[in-house]
């Protein structure tokens, strides 16, 4: 499979996590156009709108990834001291444009900006393009596959992405490669959102304990309202990407805690991704 197609497939995978509808998938001849459309929408979504309270220039450098790349480039120039720095700089940004810049880089770099995350997921798509996506793997198998792409990928991230899977009788969690990719993509792309979700639920756990005399349904409603209110503040602060608020609110209302929120987030992503590929 060609690199451009793989990159668009990665964008489709992330677009499904955003719940972006793909239209016109009635036949094979219509696949290319909707894919480009979803990718275009994705690229728009990954650019956070600026706020009046933030310097537009500073915000642009951060949200576009330019500041991150410049800082990394300067470090590499200092470490490698190339004889032809201009050519080195040109090659660096050429790799960024192609999405090949994340190859053999540590997790800190891959996770450093949204552009790199998309590039890494595209790399996964290219690497696994010839593997049957319905093949059933264990979490350990999938972890080994990911570590071939990023040696220091945190185990916690993989566990977070797969915690919703049911354990077999032997204590192993298994799923298809496609399911693992969808779950990992959602977790990897929305990691700040999930970490913030964990913090918000921890903040409200004390309030839930103090209201233990209330009925379970009333206590759940109170906590859900507080969590949603905090998320609305987070959206206004505009510090990282989160799924559409309408989806977040639905998930929070149906969930009793952080783990259930995580599970529902991944399940919704997987169902959307599955319907996208089946259409």
Backbone bond lengths (Angstrom), bond angles and torsions (degrees), N, CA, C in turn:
res aa  C-N    CA-C-N  psi(-1)  N-CA   C-N-CA  omega(-1)  CA-C   N-CA-C  phi
1 X - - - 1.465 - - 1.519 109.64 -
2 X 1.291 116.42 137.27 1.459 120.24 -175.89 1.509 110.98 -72.38
3 X 1.331 116.22 156.00 1.467 120.98 -177.82 1.516 112.39 -61.97
4 X 1.373 120.63 -45.39 1.452 119.73 -179.53 1.521 112.23 -57.57
5 X 1.357 116.99 -43.39 1.450 119.99 179.87 1.519 110.91 -62.68
6 X 1.328 116.25 -41.79 1.456 120.31 -179.51 1.519 110.87 -62.54
7 X 1.324 116.63 -40.06 1.458 119.80 -179.94 1.530 110.27 -64.45
8 X 1.339 116.46 -40.97 1.454 119.69 178.13 1.526 110.66 -65.46
9 X 1.320 116.79 -35.63 1.455 119.66 177.17 1.523 110.63 -64.90
10 X 1.314 115.95 -38.13 1.467 119.42 177.35 1.520 110.00 -64.20
11 X 1.332 116.04 -38.78 1.459 119.80 178.20 1.530 110.32 -65.61
12 X 1.339 116.74 -35.78 1.461 119.97 176.57 1.531 110.01 -62.69
13 X 1.332 115.73 -40.98 1.454 120.68 -178.80 1.527 110.68 -62.71
14 X 1.328 116.12 -44.50 1.461 119.64 178.05 1.521 110.58 -70.49
15 X 1.344 116.81 -37.88 1.462 120.09 178.54 1.520 110.46 -59.64
16 X 1.329 116.62 -35.23 1.461 119.82 178.90 1.523 110.78 -67.10
17 X 1.334 116.82 -32.34 1.461 120.12 176.65 1.520 110.54 -67.46
18 X 1.349 116.10 -30.44 1.464 121.39 175.41 1.520 111.57 -79.66
19 X 1.345 116.80 -8.18 1.456 122.69 -173.64 1.523 111.18 61.24
20 X 1.348 117.18 41.51 1.461 121.36 175.92 1.516 108.13 -82.21
21 X 1.349 120.00 120.01 1.464 120.36 -179.28 1.514 111.42 -68.43
22 X 1.338 116.26 138.40 1.457 122.37 175.90 1.515 107.34 -104.91
23 X 1.302 117.81 119.94 1.454 121.16 -175.14 1.505 110.73 -104.04
24 X 1.340 114.97 154.60 1.453 120.62 172.13 1.499 114.75 81.90
25 X 1.334 119.57 20.67 1.462 121.13 -179.76 1.523 111.41 -89.31
26 X 1.324 117.92 49.13 1.452 121.23 -178.74 1.503 112.53 -84.07
27 X 1.322 117.63 -18.66 1.449 120.37 -178.24 1.490 110.49 -155.55
28 X 1.320 115.36 168.46 1.465 120.03 -177.21 1.503 111.66 -61.84
29 X 1.328 116.14 -32.44 1.454 118.91 -177.68 1.502 113.31 -70.89
30 X 1.365 116.78 -14.18 1.464 120.06 -177.36 1.516 112.48 -98.80
31 X 1.326 117.67 -0.53 1.464 119.54 -172.66 1.515 112.19 -69.16
32 X 1.325 117.62 -41.93 1.467 120.75 -173.32 1.513 112.29 -60.46
33 X 1.326 117.18 -47.04 1.462 120.21 -175.61 1.513 112.77 -63.39
34 X 1.384 119.88 -48.46 1.451 119.55 177.79 1.513 112.94 -61.12
35 X 1.340 116.94 -35.18 1.460 120.00 179.46 1.508 110.87 -61.82
36 X 1.313 116.71 -45.27 1.458 120.54 178.33 1.510 110.05 -63.09
37 X 1.351 116.39 -38.76 1.453 120.50 179.86 1.518 110.78 -62.82
38 X 1.346 117.34 -46.52 1.458 119.99 179.98 1.514 111.06 -64.72
39 X 1.329 117.24 -37.50 1.455 120.53 178.26 1.508 111.24 -64.08
40 X 1.344 115.68 -39.80 1.459 120.21 178.88 1.516 110.36 -63.51
41 X 1.347 116.22 -42.66 1.460 120.01 178.28 1.526 110.47 -64.19
42 X 1.325 116.08 -39.06 1.464 120.21 178.76 1.509 110.94 -60.94
43 X 1.348 116.04 -46.46 1.463 118.82 -178.51 1.521 110.42 -62.65
44 X 1.340 117.07 -32.15 1.459 120.19 176.75 1.520 110.21 -68.25
45 X 1.338 116.69 -42.05 1.454 120.80 -177.94 1.515 112.61 -67.65
46 X 1.331 117.08 -32.41 1.456 118.98 -177.97 1.518 111.91 -75.89
47 X 1.332 116.82 -5.92 1.458 120.00 174.88 1.521 108.07 -99.64
48 X 1.321 116.51 102.74 1.448 120.29 -178.07 1.520 110.58 -68.08
49 X 1.343 118.03 135.25 1.460 120.48 178.42 1.518 110.90 -67.31
50 X 1.324 116.59 141.26 1.459 120.15 -177.74 1.516 110.98 -73.74
51 X 1.314 116.17 153.21 1.461 123.06 176.52 1.526 108.66 -109.64
52 X 1.333 114.71 152.55 1.461 119.48 -178.78 1.519 111.92 -62.71
53 X 1.362 116.27 -27.80 1.461 119.67 -177.06 1.526 112.58 -78.34
54 X 1.319 117.18 -6.98 1.457 120.76 -178.14 1.515 110.30 -111.68
55 X 1.322 116.22 138.68 1.454 120.25 175.39 1.519 108.93 -57.39
56 X 1.331 116.91 124.58 1.464 120.58 -176.72 1.522 111.27 -62.05
57 X 1.328 116.95 -37.81 1.466 120.08 -179.79 1.522 111.03 -67.89
58 X 1.327 116.32 -46.63 1.460 120.82 179.94 1.522 110.63 -64.15
59 X 1.328 115.91 -42.10 1.456 120.05 -179.10 1.524 110.92 -64.52
60 X 1.324 115.56 -40.99 1.474 119.38 179.08 1.523 111.01 -60.14
61 X 1.322 116.65 -45.51 1.465 120.58 -179.08 1.526 111.44 -61.86
62 X 1.330 116.14 -34.69 1.460 119.93 -179.08 1.519 111.68 -77.24
63 X 1.333 117.11 -51.34 1.461 119.75 -173.33 1.515 113.16 -72.45
64 X 1.331 117.38 -23.05 1.465 120.51 178.62 1.524 112.12 -84.55
65 X 1.335 116.29 -11.82 1.455 120.53 -177.94 1.517 113.08 86.33
66 X 1.326 117.91 -4.90 1.463 121.34 -176.31 1.522 111.30 -60.16
67 X 1.338 116.81 -46.40 1.464 120.14 -178.71 1.519 110.94 -60.85
68 X 1.321 115.86 -41.83 1.463 120.79 179.57 1.528 110.76 -62.07
69 X 1.337 116.23 -45.82 1.467 120.25 -178.44 1.529 111.82 -67.16
70 X 1.323 116.74 -40.32 1.465 119.98 179.86 1.529 110.35 -63.44
71 X 1.338 116.30 -43.91 1.466 119.89 179.00 1.528 110.86 -61.14
72 X 1.332 116.09 -43.81 1.465 120.12 179.74 1.523 110.81 -66.03
73 X 1.329 116.52 -40.75 1.464 120.92 -179.81 1.525 111.02 -62.75
74 X 1.319 117.16 -43.07 1.467 120.76 179.34 1.525 110.41 -61.51
75 X 1.339 116.77 -42.16 1.468 119.85 178.45 1.528 110.92 -62.04
76 X 1.332 116.26 -41.36 1.465 119.28 179.83 1.526 111.69 -67.27
77 X 1.325 116.99 -38.30 1.466 120.57 177.30 1.524 110.55 -62.34
78 X 1.322 116.22 -41.69 1.459 120.33 179.85 1.527 111.58 -67.30
79 X 1.337 116.02 -37.39 1.469 119.89 -178.15 1.525 112.37 -76.09
80 X 1.336 116.80 -43.45 1.467 120.67 -172.78 1.527 113.69 -93.76
81 X 1.323 117.34 -24.16 1.463 122.57 179.92 1.541 111.72 43.43
82 X 1.335 117.60 61.97 1.470 120.64 -177.75 1.525 112.01 -64.91
83 X 1.333 116.17 149.54 1.467 121.07 178.88 1.523 111.58 -68.36
84 X 1.333 116.31 -29.23 1.463 121.33 179.41 1.532 109.05 -121.16
85 X 1.317 116.43 80.74 1.470 120.03 -175.50 1.522 113.88 -60.63
86 X 1.333 117.07 -35.52 1.466 119.39 -179.55 1.529 110.63 -62.94
87 X 1.314 116.30 -42.91 1.460 120.80 178.51 1.528 110.63 -67.23
88 X 1.317 115.89 -36.95 1.464 120.95 178.05 1.527 110.22 -62.22
89 X 1.342 115.75 -44.17 1.464 121.00 179.68 1.523 110.49 -64.07
90 X 1.341 116.21 -43.22 1.463 120.45 179.71 1.529 110.92 -62.24
91 X 1.320 116.43 -42.08 1.465 121.02 -179.98 1.528 110.97 -65.72
92 X 1.331 115.46 -37.46 1.461 120.09 -179.42 1.526 110.65 -61.28
93 X 1.339 115.76 -51.26 1.460 118.77 -177.07 1.527 112.41 -74.65
94 X 1.315 117.23 -23.13 1.463 120.27 173.16 1.527 109.73 -65.09
95 X 1.326 115.80 -41.33 1.466 120.53 177.66 1.526 110.88 -65.75
96 X 1.338 116.65 -38.45 1.464 120.84 177.44 1.522 110.07 -61.37
97 X 1.327 116.56 -45.08 1.462 121.33 -179.06 1.528 111.47 -63.54
98 X 1.326 116.74 -35.54 1.469 121.22 -179.27 1.526 112.38 -82.62
99 X 1.331 116.60 -15.75 1.456 119.92 -177.12 1.509 113.57 82.14
100 X 1.326 116.95 9.75 1.470 120.64 -179.98 1.522 111.92 -92.42
101 X 1.319 116.89 2.08 1.464 121.54 -176.20 1.523 113.71 -70.20
102 X 1.335 117.71 -17.61 1.468 119.98 -176.53 1.530 112.41 -88.11
103 X 1.318 117.32 -7.65 1.464 120.44 -177.46 1.528 110.67 -63.78
104 X 1.317 115.92 128.13 1.473 123.76 177.63 1.526 113.07 63.06
105 X 1.324 117.16 19.00 1.467 119.95 176.79 1.523 109.88 -96.06
106 X 1.341 117.84 154.10 1.467 121.03 179.83 1.525 111.87 -69.84
107 X 1.322 115.19 165.15 1.463 121.01 -177.01 1.522 111.71 -59.66
108 X 1.315 116.89 -38.67 1.467 120.09 -178.57 1.520 111.05 -55.98
109 X 1.323 117.16 -39.13 1.464 120.99 179.00 1.524 110.62 -74.86
110 X 1.319 117.09 -45.92 1.466 121.17 -178.37 1.522 111.11 -59.68
111 X 1.319 116.05 -37.57 1.457 121.29 -177.57 1.528 112.44 -88.39
112 X 1.327 117.13 0.66 1.458 121.13 -170.98 1.508 116.71 -68.16
113 X 1.335 117.49 -28.22 1.464 120.15 179.86 1.524 109.00 -152.93
114 X 1.328 115.98 162.23 1.463 120.59 -176.76 1.519 111.88 -61.51
115 X 1.329 116.57 -37.30 1.459 120.46 -179.28 1.526 110.75 -60.74
116 X 1.324 116.61 -39.78 1.461 120.44 179.08 1.525 111.83 -69.25
117 X 1.316 116.31 -34.26 1.463 119.11 178.78 1.527 110.49 -65.40
118 X 1.314 116.00 -43.73 1.469 119.65 177.38 1.523 110.16 -62.30
119 X 1.331 116.49 -41.59 1.468 121.10 179.90 1.530 110.61 -63.40
120 X 1.331 116.85 -39.13 1.465 120.07 -179.75 1.523 111.09 -67.57
121 X 1.332 116.96 -40.95 1.459 119.80 178.45 1.523 111.00 -66.98
122 X 1.334 116.63 -33.32 1.467 120.15 174.44 1.521 110.17 -65.39
123 X 1.323 116.07 -37.70 1.464 120.75 178.04 1.529 110.44 -63.26
124 X 1.335 116.66 -39.98 1.460 120.09 177.08 1.520 110.74 -61.76
125 X 1.339 115.59 -43.12 1.467 119.82 179.88 1.522 111.18 -61.05
126 X 1.324 116.42 -42.60 1.468 119.40 179.69 1.530 111.09 -65.64
127 X 1.316 115.43 -41.17 1.462 119.94 -176.47 1.525 112.24 -67.38
128 X 1.337 115.97 -34.38 1.462 119.86 -175.18 1.524 112.93 -104.93
129 X 1.326 116.94 13.08 1.466 120.83 -175.13 1.527 112.53 -60.40
130 X 1.332 116.96 -34.52 1.464 120.54 -175.70 1.528 112.78 -93.11
131 X 1.328 116.32 2.14 1.466 120.63 178.37 1.523 109.04 -95.43
132 X 1.315 116.82 136.97 1.460 121.57 177.22 1.528 109.15 -60.79
133 X 1.330 116.71 117.33 1.459 120.45 -176.71 1.524 112.87 -72.53
134 X 1.330 117.18 -7.91 1.463 120.34 177.15 1.527 111.90 -92.12
135 X 1.321 117.17 -3.45 1.461 120.50 179.22 1.529 109.56 -61.86
136 X 1.331 116.54 136.70 1.463 121.34 -177.25 1.530 109.92 -90.02
137 X 1.325 115.04 129.33 1.463 121.72 -178.25 1.522 110.00 -126.51
138 X 1.307 115.64 159.92 1.462 120.50 170.41 1.522 108.29 -91.59
139 X 1.327 116.40 167.05 1.462 119.97 177.09 1.525 109.82 -59.90
140 X 1.328 116.44 -37.35 1.463 120.43 178.56 1.517 112.19 -63.21
141 X 1.342 116.09 -41.88 1.467 120.34 177.79 1.527 110.67 -61.44
142 X 1.329 115.25 -46.24 1.461 120.02 -178.20 1.521 110.73 -65.46
143 X 1.327 116.45 -37.17 1.465 120.54 178.09 1.521 110.91 -61.17
144 X 1.330 116.53 -43.64 1.466 120.37 178.55 1.523 111.23 -62.43
145 X 1.333 116.96 -39.28 1.464 120.62 178.74 1.525 110.62 -63.28
146 X 1.333 116.12 -43.27 1.463 119.86 -179.82 1.524 111.35 -67.30
147 X 1.322 116.65 -37.49 1.464 120.06 -178.52 1.530 111.25 -67.34
148 X 1.325 117.47 -21.06 1.470 119.93 174.23 1.525 110.63 -69.72
149 X 1.335 116.87 -23.21 1.457 122.09 179.68 1.528 111.79 -95.11
150 X 1.322 116.13 -29.73 1.476 121.22 179.19 1.524 107.49 -149.17
151 X 1.325 116.37 106.07 1.466 121.25 -170.79 1.521 113.92 -62.87
152 X 1.331 117.51 -31.51 1.462 119.41 -176.50 1.527 112.54 -108.12
153 X 1.331 116.55 26.82 1.463 120.06 176.91 1.527 108.90 -59.32
154 X 1.339 118.59 125.18 1.464 121.09 -174.68 1.530 112.91 -60.93
155 X 1.313 115.84 132.88 1.464 120.75 176.45 1.518 110.54 -60.93
156 X 1.336 116.62 -36.48 1.459 121.35 -178.26 1.522 111.42 -60.45
157 X 1.321 117.30 -36.65 1.462 121.17 179.50 1.529 110.58 -64.12
158 X 1.334 116.07 -42.22 1.466 120.48 -179.94 1.527 110.45 -68.15
159 X 1.334 116.69 -41.14 1.461 120.36 178.19 1.522 110.78 -64.47
160 X 1.324 116.06 -38.81 1.459 120.63 178.23 1.523 110.67 -63.28
161 X 1.328 116.38 -36.97 1.462 120.90 -178.14 1.519 112.67 -75.15
162 X 1.328 117.35 -20.47 1.467 120.25 -174.31 1.524 113.63 -116.30
163 X 1.324 117.57 6.17 1.467 120.38 -175.17 1.524 112.49 -66.08
164 X 1.340 117.67 -19.90 1.463 120.50 -178.55 1.526 112.77 -79.12
165 X 1.334 117.49 -13.37 1.461 121.21 -178.23 1.529 110.77 -73.98
166 X 1.318 116.15 143.73 1.464 121.46 -179.77 1.525 109.68 -81.09
167 X 1.317 116.18 137.10 1.461 120.81 178.99 1.524 110.90 -74.98
168 X 1.330 116.21 140.29 1.461 121.16 173.61 1.525 109.48 -76.38
169 X 1.324 115.95 178.74 1.465 120.13 -179.23 1.525 112.15 -62.57
170 X 1.325 116.07 -26.51 1.467 119.55 179.38 1.523 112.76 -87.88
171 X 1.348 115.97 7.22 1.459 120.22 177.83 1.512 114.85 83.91
172 X 1.332 117.10 3.32 1.463 121.74 -179.81 1.530 110.67 -94.33
173 X 1.323 115.56 145.53 1.463 120.77 172.59 1.526 107.92 -99.88
174 X 1.327 116.68 126.71 1.460 120.90 -177.54 1.519 110.38 -128.77
175 X 1.327 115.10 151.19 1.466 121.47 177.70 1.522 108.13 -164.52
176 X 1.328 115.82 172.51 1.461 119.96 177.06 1.521 109.72 -73.41
177 X 1.311 116.35 158.97 1.463 120.69 177.66 1.518 110.06 -58.43
178 X 1.337 117.46 -40.09 1.459 120.95 -179.88 1.527 111.21 -61.95
179 X 1.335 116.49 -40.71 1.465 120.44 178.39 1.520 110.87 -64.29
180 X 1.322 116.29 -44.33 1.464 120.18 178.01 1.525 111.09 -60.98
181 X 1.330 116.99 -44.53 1.463 120.54 -178.67 1.522 111.22 -63.11
182 X 1.331 116.75 -42.25 1.465 120.09 179.87 1.523 111.03 -64.41
183 X 1.339 116.41 -44.94 1.463 120.52 -179.30 1.525 111.13 -66.01
184 X 1.330 116.71 -44.61 1.462 120.08 -179.94 1.526 110.80 -64.50
185 X 1.340 116.84 -40.98 1.464 120.42 -179.02 1.521 111.28 -61.28
186 X 1.339 116.47 -44.32 1.462 120.29 179.13 1.521 110.87 -63.17
187 X 1.334 116.35 -44.34 1.466 120.76 -179.15 1.521 111.36 -66.96
188 X 1.310 116.84 -44.10 1.462 122.15 -177.85 1.526 111.04 -65.36
189 X 1.324 116.66 -43.87 1.458 120.25 -176.03 1.526 112.32 -74.67
190 X 1.345 116.23 -36.76 1.467 120.67 -177.29 1.528 111.83 -105.68
191 X 1.325 117.29 31.97 1.458 119.81 -173.32 1.522 112.95 -62.58
192 X 1.335 117.51 -41.20 1.474 119.78 178.51 1.527 110.48 -62.18
193 X 1.325 115.39 -39.15 1.467 120.13 178.32 1.529 110.68 -60.47
194 X 1.327 117.02 -45.18 1.463 120.57 -179.44 1.527 111.47 -67.37
195 X 1.325 116.91 -39.23 1.467 119.87 177.10 1.526 110.78 -63.87
196 X 1.332 115.83 -41.06 1.463 120.15 177.96 1.521 110.33 -65.91
197 X 1.323 116.84 -38.49 1.459 121.10 177.45 1.527 110.35 -59.18
198 X 1.322 115.79 -43.74 1.472 121.06 178.48 1.522 110.65 -60.03
199 X 1.329 116.50 -44.60 1.467 120.80 -179.98 1.528 111.25 -63.86
200 X 1.325 116.35 -42.62 1.468 120.71 -178.18 1.526 110.78 -63.32
201 X 1.317 116.71 -43.38 1.470 119.32 178.83 1.525 111.33 -67.10
202 X 1.322 117.57 -34.95 1.465 120.05 176.20 1.521 110.78 -64.41
203 X 1.336 115.90 -40.51 1.464 120.67 179.07 1.529 111.21 -61.34
204 X 1.322 116.43 -34.56 1.458 120.59 -175.45 1.526 113.56 -93.88
205 X 1.335 117.15 -3.47 1.465 119.45 -179.44 1.525 111.35 -65.93
206 X 1.338 116.37 -36.91 1.467 120.18 179.14 1.521 110.58 -64.51
207 X 1.334 115.50 -40.22 1.462 119.54 179.32 1.525 110.76 -63.87
208 X 1.334 115.77 -36.67 1.468 119.95 179.15 1.523 110.59 -66.19
209 X 1.344 116.80 -40.69 1.462 120.83 -179.92 1.524 111.58 -65.09
210 X 1.343 116.50 -39.57 1.458 120.52 -178.58 1.519 112.02 -69.77
211 X 1.332 116.10 -20.88 1.460 120.40 -179.84 1.532 111.43 -104.76
212 X 1.343 116.74 27.36 1.457 121.00 -175.01 1.523 112.93 -64.37
213 X 1.332 116.85 -20.99 1.460 118.83 -179.44 1.528 111.00 -74.61
214 X 1.311 117.81 -17.45 1.456 120.41 177.68 1.525 109.88 -72.17
215 X 1.299 115.14 161.79 1.457 118.90 175.73 1.519 108.95 -64.96
216 X 1.332 116.07 154.66 1.459 121.13 -177.21 1.520 111.32 -60.06
217 X 1.330 117.14 -40.22 1.465 120.76 -177.82 1.519 111.60 -67.34
218 X 1.341 116.33 -40.05 1.467 120.05 179.34 1.525 110.06 -67.34
219 X 1.328 116.72 -43.61 1.463 120.84 179.53 1.522 110.69 -61.87
220 X 1.331 116.53 -41.05 1.467 120.68 179.15 1.521 110.70 -63.26
221 X 1.327 116.75 -41.54 1.467 120.76 -179.90 1.520 111.11 -63.77
222 X 1.329 115.93 -42.00 1.469 120.57 179.87 1.526 110.52 -62.33
223 X 1.335 116.30 -47.26 1.466 120.68 -179.95 1.520 110.61 -63.23
224 X 1.335 116.98 -44.05 1.467 120.96 -179.43 1.524 110.73 -59.98
225 X 1.335 116.61 -42.69 1.468 120.35 179.46 1.527 110.93 -63.26
226 X 1.322 116.79 -40.67 1.470 120.62 -179.83 1.525 111.07 -67.83
227 X 1.319 116.68 -41.03 1.467 120.71 179.39 1.524 110.23 -64.06
228 X 1.319 116.72 -45.00 1.470 120.71 179.36 1.523 110.60 -62.34
229 X 1.342 116.55 -41.09 1.466 120.32 178.71 1.529 110.65 -61.32
230 X 1.336 116.66 -40.79 1.468 119.83 178.68 1.520 111.01 -65.47
231 X 1.323 116.80 -39.11 1.457 119.92 179.45 1.529 111.14 -65.21
232 X 1.312 117.09 -35.59 1.467 119.63 178.25 1.525 110.75 -64.33
233 X 1.329 115.93 -35.34 1.465 120.09 175.28 1.524 109.94 -66.36
234 X 1.333 116.21 -42.06 1.467 121.27 179.17 1.520 110.52 -60.14
235 X 1.326 116.41 -41.58 1.470 120.44 178.90 1.519 110.27 -60.42
236 X 1.327 117.05 -42.49 1.463 120.74 179.90 1.526 111.67 -66.41
237 X 1.320 116.90 -33.86 1.470 120.14 178.80 1.516 111.59 -69.49
238 X 1.341 115.75 -27.98 1.469 120.55 171.11 1.526 113.43 58.06
239 X 1.316 116.93 45.10 1.465 120.12 -177.12 1.527 113.59 -95.75
240 X 1.330 117.33 -18.58 1.464 119.99 177.40 1.527 109.53 -159.30
241 X 1.330 114.68 167.12 1.456 121.50 -178.47 1.526 110.77 -76.47
242 X 1.342 116.33 134.96 1.458 120.87 171.92 1.527 107.79 -130.07
243 X 1.335 117.48 159.83 1.468 119.40 175.50 1.526 109.56 -61.82
244 X 1.328 118.95 167.08 1.469 121.29 178.51 1.529 110.85 -53.52
245 X 1.335 117.31 136.34 1.461 121.36 -175.39 1.517 112.41 -59.15
246 X 1.327 117.34 -34.22 1.465 119.76 -179.99 1.524 110.53 -61.17
247 X 1.347 116.20 -35.71 1.463 120.74 177.64 1.524 110.63 -73.74
248 X 1.331 116.09 -40.73 1.466 120.66 179.39 1.524 110.22 -60.23
249 X 1.327 116.99 -44.88 1.461 120.90 -178.78 1.523 111.53 -63.57
250 X 1.333 116.65 -41.08 1.469 120.09 178.66 1.523 110.63 -61.84
251 X 1.335 115.99 -42.92 1.463 120.85 -178.48 1.523 110.79 -65.85
252 X 1.342 117.15 -43.61 1.467 121.21 -178.59 1.525 110.83 -63.03
253 X 1.325 117.25 -43.42 1.467 121.38 -178.78 1.528 111.23 -61.25
254 X 1.332 116.59 -35.16 1.466 120.95 -176.93 1.527 113.14 -87.93
255 X 1.330 117.28 -4.55 1.467 120.63 -173.07 1.524 111.77 -110.68
256 X 1.330 114.98 148.94 1.464 120.41 -179.62 1.524 112.71 -99.14
257 X 1.332 117.28 -9.43 1.454 120.50 -179.46 1.509 111.79 -173.31
258 X 1.335 115.15 -176.49 1.466 120.38 -175.13 1.524 112.71 -60.43
259 X 1.337 117.08 -45.48 1.466 119.65 -176.56 1.518 110.94 -60.96
260 X 1.317 116.37 -38.51 1.463 119.61 179.78 1.522 110.67 -70.51
261 X 1.325 117.29 -35.95 1.465 120.32 175.68 1.519 109.68 -60.88
262 X 1.324 116.79 -45.47 1.459 121.12 179.32 1.521 110.89 -60.00
263 X 1.328 116.15 -45.38 1.462 120.50 -178.82 1.515 111.18 -62.51
264 X 1.320 116.81 -46.14 1.462 119.94 -178.94 1.525 110.96 -65.53
265 X 1.315 117.21 -37.55 1.463 120.66 178.75 1.525 110.32 -60.28
266 X 1.330 116.82 -44.63 1.455 120.77 -179.00 1.518 111.28 -70.69
267 X 1.342 116.68 -40.21 1.456 119.49 -177.93 1.519 111.25 -65.10
268 X 1.335 116.65 -41.56 1.461 120.15 176.99 1.517 110.11 -61.41
269 X 1.343 115.92 -43.06 1.462 120.34 179.44 1.520 111.01 -61.39
270 X 1.337 116.76 -43.70 1.454 120.59 -178.06 1.519 111.26 -66.51
271 X 1.330 116.87 -43.23 1.461 120.12 -179.79 1.517 110.94 -61.89
272 X 1.344 116.15 -42.46 1.457 120.28 179.09 1.509 110.31 -64.85
273 X 1.335 115.63 -43.80 1.458 119.69 -179.71 1.523 111.20 -63.39
274 X 1.345 116.49 -39.22 1.460 120.92 -179.89 1.515 110.99 -64.56
275 X 1.342 116.57 -43.92 1.455 119.66 -179.75 1.511 111.26 -66.92
276 X 1.339 116.36 -31.12 1.460 120.38 177.68 1.518 110.84 -64.31
277 X 1.342 116.58 -43.23 1.456 120.20 -177.91 1.522 112.09 -75.73
278 X 1.355 117.23 -24.98 1.456 120.17 -178.85 1.511 112.39 -84.56
279 X 1.333 117.83 -17.66 1.459 120.79 -175.50 1.507 111.51 -75.29
